[in-house]
Structures are given as structure tokens and as C-alpha cells.
Amino acid sequence: MYVDIITGTESVETLKEEWALLLVKTSQNNLFLTWEWIFSWCQNMLEPNQHPFIITARENDRLIGLAPLVRVQNEHSEWFIQFLGQSYSYHLGFIVESGHEEQILTAIWEYLLNGIGVVCTALEFLHLDENVRFESGLKTQAVKKGLRIERSIYNTCKVLELPSSFEEYLRSGISSRNLKQNLKKDSSRLKREYHVEFFQADMSDIPHYWSEMLKLHRQMMQMRNRHSALTGNSFPAHLKQVADMFHKKQALHLSVMKVNKETAAVLLGVIYNNVYNALTMAVDQMLIRKMPWLNFVVYMQVNCIKSAIEEGCRQFDFLGGHHDYKYKLGGKDKAGIKISVFVR
């Protein structure tokens, strides 16, 4: 086995086919480690102080390991190594072929830790999934080199294990009795007093509802006097490129809720490896004011959970964010580990 390093987005593009073949052979097979997500991030999200590099491990020229990383320089001219895209990505880690984990991880950690104090000040990894081999391999190599490790929990994902039917989910999947009762009551009132539509945007409608989603999200942030990555240009461009690539694979879900023919909410989801990833959503703030008795966010999420079950998904991933409704809808904490490595 030999370890190499690839730099630059053009080089990342050449790994597309090998990357896809490797990912399905790992325990880390999720949307945020796909070539599509990482390549789009490199195309749209990199800043001048960020320099991507990919560590590759090969055996007889066959790709068996990948570490998608970036060197970041802070305002004090210190260099840090992070996962590519870790600010808005989840379930991260190294992409390692099952059956070769210990050997590959040891090689990658040796390569990275040899650079601490030379090419970087520290390693700072966010949004890791639980991975005993990943952490034990790091600890073994760090102890040898006299490095300090800090570990904490940071912005956990909320993941719902899906039952075989939506009826079963309504019976036993929702953990809050009050929410379950309110959902039933509000749903009846909504259908009785309003004309309600819930549907997946088709190919011809996607550009329109994509614009609607961004417009509603920006209005929401302005009313709350808050900043969001979606109010800029880079992150929407990244999501749009990812959405286009997964739309070709028939994995894109742009879910729309309309009330009296007005767009009330739009949710962007991508199904990957039988997991529905709820990436982002936007809700019409004026309708919220007109109908304060209805929790549009919860109603929209429940309808998307129904779609996920009908698509045969095994999980619905609400992703990160500190929103209590995600627990009430049945989500359980997963991932969200933060690990930093420093020279003592």
C-alpha cells in the first residue's frame, strides 16, 4: 500500500469513478462523502485562504482509502487542517474500504500527524460519525508523537429510523403525545378550511420552486434579522449543483406545500443510500402570521417523512441544528463529534 496526495479541484474531478466505487465498499457511505458533494464544494465554496488536498491510499493501484481535507489559514496566519466542507456537512470521516481499516487509517494518520508543527498548527475535525477505528488509530499515532487530543460533542444530527408504513409512524414514531394530537387536529382543520397541496416538483417546475425556496428563506432571515449561508451566493450555488447532479440520478426531492395556491413551504431533500437527507427548507412568514395555529415546519416535515417511507428509505435525517421538534418527531442524536489535535 502507498499513500499519495492530490491537490486542486481539477485533480479531484479525475477521481470521480474510483471515488464512487470505493464509497459503496465502506461503512461511511453517505451523501456528504460522495464525490458529487465534495466536488461541488470545491467548485463553489472554497475561499482564498482554503487549499484542498485529498490523501489517497492505494493497493496494487486500486483505490482503498480517501481523506478529503483542506488547509485553512486563520487571521493569525496559522494553518489548520480540516475536513472539506465541514461547516455545512455531516457524517464525516475518512473513506476507507471495509476489511482494510486499521492499515489504511494508520497510514493516513502517520501522514497527517507528521505535518503538525510543520505544515499546520493543528487538526480540527467537526461533524464526525462515531468510528472506533478512526479514533483509536488517531490516539495510537498521537501518543507516539506526543500530541494532545480534545474530543467533544458538537451539533449532533437528529436521525429518525423509519418504519415500514406511514400509519405505523403516526402511531408509534412521534415521541410527543401533544404534537401527535395537534398534528391530527391541525391537519383536519387545514383540509377543512383551505385548499392544500403537497407534491414533488417535477423537472419543469424545479427552477421555479428552487427560486421560491431561496426567496422565502431570505425573507425569513430578514424578518429575524439573522444571517444564513443561503442568503449569500456560494452556498445556494453549491446546493444547486448538488441538486442538479442528484436529479439526474432521480434522487432529488424538492417538496412543495401550497395553501390556496400560494407556496407555503419548500423543502430540499436528497435520497442517498436509502437515507432521506433534509438539507434545507423555507416557509412563507406571511402565512405563518395568518395561520398561527399551524406549525408549517412540522407539517412539512411529516409529509416529507411520508414520502421517504413511500420511497423505501430506512432513515430520515433531519441533520444538525438545535430544534426541539426534530426530537418530538422521533429523531435521535447521531454523530456530531468534534476532535482537535494539537502540539503539546
N, C-alpha and C positions, 0 to 999 in steps of 0.2 A: 504494500500500500504506500502511496505517496501523496503528500499534501501540497496543494498549489494555491495561488491567489489570483483572482481575476478582478480587474478594476475597470470602471467606466460602464455606462449604460449600454454601449454598443456590444460589449463583451457579454453582458447579462442576456442580451437578446439571443446570442448564439446557443445558450443553454436550454432553450425552451423545451425541446423534445426530451432531452435527458432529464430535465427537472421534473417533468410530468411523470415519466416512468419511475423515477426514484420515489416521488412523494406517495404514490399509492402503495409502496412497499414499506412505509413507515407507520409508526403509531401517532405521528404528528400530522396526519393528513387532514388539513383544514383550510378554509378559504384564505386565511391571512398568510399562509405559507405557500400559496400557489404562485407559479411563475407570473400569472396574469396580475395578481395583486402587487407583487414586488416590482415587476417591470413598469407597471403604470405609476407606482410611487416614484420610481427613479425618473420617469418622464415628466412628472407634474409637480412633485412635492419637494424635491431637493433644493436646498438653499446654498448660497455661495460658500458657507462655512462647513458644508457637509460633503464628504467624499466617500462614495460607496465602494465596498470591496466584498467579494464573495470568496470564502475559503472553500475549496473543493478537495474531497478525498476520493482517490480512485484506486481500484484494484484491477490489474490487467487492462487498464484503460477504461474500465467500466466505472461510472459514477456511483459511489456508495455513500457519500456524505456531502452536505452543503451547510454553510453557515452564512446567511445573508446579513451583512454588517455594514456599518457606516462609521467613519471617523468624523467627529464633530468638535469644532473649536468654539470655546466659550469666550465671553467678553474679556477674560483674563489671559487669553491666548493659550489656555490649557486644552489639551486634546483628550477626548473621551471616545471609547468605542461602545456603540450601542447596536441593537437590532435595527435593521432597516424598517422605517415606518412605525416604530414602536409607540409613537404618540397617539395614533388613532388605529392601532391594530391590536389584536388579542390572540390568545392561544399560541404564543410564540415559543421559539426554541430552535435547536439545530435539527436539520432534516437528515436523519440517519437511518440507513437500511436496517430493518429488523434482523437480528441474528449477528450483527457486527457492532452493536452499540458501544461496548466497552473499548474496543480497539480504536474505533473512529473518534469517539469523544476524547480519548486520551491524546490522540494526535492533534486534534483541533485545540484542546486546552493548552497543550505544550506550545503550540504555535502562538496562540494569543497571549499567554502569560509571559512568554519571553519578551514581549514588546512593552510590558508595563514598566514605566520609568524611562523607556527609550523612545517609543513612537506614541505613547499615550500616558496620561496621568492615572486613569482608572477605567474599569469596565462598569457600565451602568445599564442593566437589563431590566425592562419593565414587561408586565403582562405575560409572564411565563405560565405555562401549564405545570402542574405537578409532574415531576420527572425525576425519579430517584437516581437513575443512572447519570443523568445530566448533572445533578447536584453533587453526587458522590465523586464523580470524575473531576469536577471543579475543585472540590475540597482536597482531594488527594494531591493534585498538582499545586494548588495554592500553598498547602502546608510545606511542600518540598521547597518552595521558593520564598517562604516567609511572608506571604501576603495575608492581608486581613479581609475577611468576608463579612458583609452585613446582609441579612435576609429579613424581609418583612412582607406583609400583605398589602397590595395596592390595587384599588379599583377592580374588584372581582367581577367576573361575568355572572349573570344570572341565567341558568340553563334549565329548561323545562324538558323532562323526559316525557315523550308523547305516548299516549295510549293508542289502541288500535281504532278507536272511534271518537268522534266529537261528543257524542252523547255521554260516553264514559268520562271524558274530560270534564264536561259540565257537572257530572255527578261527584267526581272524586278528585279532579285535578286542581281545582281552585281551592286554595287553602283558607281564604277568608269567607266565613259564612255571610257576613254583611255584604261583601262585594257580590257574592253569588246571588243573594236576594235582590240587591239593587240592579244587577245586570238583567235579571229576568223582568223586573218591574219596568225599568227604563226602556228595555227593548220593546216591550208591549206598547208602551206609551209612544215611543218613537214611530213604530209602524202604524199606530192608530191615527196619529196627528200629522204625520209628514210622509212625503214620498221619499223613500230611502233606497239607494242603490249601492251595492258593494260589488266591485268587479276588478279583474286584472286588465290593465291597459294592454291593448294589442299593439302590433308593430306600428300601425299607422298613428296610433294615439300616444305612443310613448314620448315623442318630443314635446307634445302639448302638456302632458301631465308631469313631465320632468320639470318644465318651466314653472308649472303651477306649484310644485313642491318647493322649489327654491324661492319663489315669490312669497309663499305662505311662511316659510321658515324665516326669511329675512324680516318680514313684518312682525313675526312673533318676537324675534330678538330685539328689534327696535322698540317695541312696546315694553319689553322687560329691561331695556337699557343694558343689554348684555351682548358680549361678543361670542361668535361661534365660527368654527372653521368654515362652515357652509356660507357664511356671509362674505367670504373672500372669493377669490377666483381659482386658486390652486386646488383646494380640496374638492370642490364641485367638478373640476376638470378630471381629477383622479377618479372620482366615483363614476363619472360619465364614461370614461374609458373602460373601467372595470365592468360597468353595466353593459356596454356595447359588446365586450368580449364574451360575457356570460349569456347575453341574449342570444348570441349565435349558437350557444350550447343548450338553449331552451331552459336555462336555469334562473333567468331573471324574473322577479315578481315585482311589478310596480302596481301596488294595490291602491285602489281609489274608493273613497266613500263620498257619495253625493247626497245632499239633503235638499229636496225641492229644486233639483237640477243645479245647485251650487256645489262646487268642490269643497267638501268639509275637511277632508284629510287625505294625505297621500303617504304611503309607506314604501320605502325601497328595501326589498329583500332579495337575497341571492341564496339559492339552494345549492349546497355543495356537500358531497359525501353524505347525503341523506340528512343534512342539518340545515334548517331554515335560519339564516343569519339576518336578523332585523337590523339593517345598517343605520337607517335614519328615517324620521317621519316628520311631517309638518301638519299643523291643524289651523284652520281658519279662526282667528281670535274673535272676529265679529260674531260668528255663530256661537262660540263659547259664551259670549255675553248675552246673546239672545236666548240661549238654552242652557242656563247654568246648572240645571238639574242633571244633565247628561255628561258623563265623563267620556269625551270623544276619544282620548288616548286609549283608555281601557277597551272601549267598544271596538276600536280599530284593531287593537292587538288581538282581541278574542277572535275576530273574523279572520285575521291572518293565521292564527293558530288553527282554526278550522281548515283553511286552505292547506296548511302544512300537513295536517293529518290526512287530508284527501290525497295529497301528493305522495304519501307513504313515508314521510320524514320520521326519523327516530327521535329527533330533538328539535326544540325551538329555542334559539339562543337570543336572549334579549340584549346580550353583550354588556358593556360596562355602564356606569352611571348609577348614582345613588337615588333610585326611585323606588319607593315602597311598594308601588303597585306590581312591580316585577315579582316580588316575593308573594304577594297576595294571589297572583295569577299562577303560582306554582313553581316559580323559578328557584333554583338552589345555587348557592355560591360555587363557582368553579374557577380555577386559575387565579390570575391576579397576583402572582408572586413577583417581588422586586428583589433583585440581587445586585449588589455592588461589590467590586473587588478593588482594594487599594494597596499601595505600597505602605508598609507599616511606618 
